[in-house]
Structure formats: structure tokens, C-alpha cells
Amino acid sequence: MTATRIAIEEKLSQLLGEYANDPYCREVLVFLRRHPYTRFSRLAIVHALNGHRLCVEQALTHLTDSGVIRRHLENNVPFYSLKEQV
């Protein structure tokens, strides 16, 4: 593992602890952790997590507002990914 990847893993582990009481935020983080360099649409994340759409959307909004994940717009469609430096 590279030093950058190790630093990202350590930061993600810390964030998972911080969001221990919010299962949807944790699930989004765990999902994106498995795919650190991929962008996903909101709908793809909802389907991948088999979650309640509203709860997953609220988690995405919270994590984006907190600066944990990044929101990208492509053709007016929001995509989400981990930030380059979490």
C-alpha cells in the first residue's frame, strides 16, 4: 500500500468512528471506501446500499456539507465520491 492510500484508510477509519451513531452515513462511507476513485450517482448508491432513498440522500447531503465526500455535476446529474484527501 502506498503512503497516500494508508493515510486515506486511517482518515476513513477515524470518520467511521465519528459517524458510528449514523448508520446511513457509515454505510455510504463504507461503500465509497471500497471504491475510492469512482464516482457514483445518488441512485446507484441507494441501490447498492438497499437503503431508504430519503435516508441515503440525507446522508449524502450531510457528508457533502461536512466536506467528507465530494459532489460532482455531470450533465446536471450529481455524482458522489470520496474527496482526494479525506
Residue, then its C-alpha position, 0 to 999 in steps of 0.5 A: m500500500t502506498a503512503t497516500r492510500i494508508a493515510i486515506e484508510e486511517k482518515l476513513s477509519q477515524l470518520l467511521g468512528e465519528y459517524a458510528n451513531d449514523p448508520y446511513c452515513r457509515e454505510v455510504l462511507v463504507f461503500l465509497r471506501r471500497h471504491p475510492y476513485t469512482r464516482f457514483s450517482r445518488l441512485a446507484i448508491v441507494h441501490a447498492l446500499n438497499g437503503h431508504r432513498l430519503c435516508v441515503e440522500q440525507a446522508l449524502t447531503h450531510l457528508t457533502d456539507s461536512g466536506v467528507i465526500r465530494r459532489h460532482l455535476e455531470n450533465n446536471v446529474p450529481f455524482y458522489s465520491l470520496k474527496e482526494q484527501v479525506 
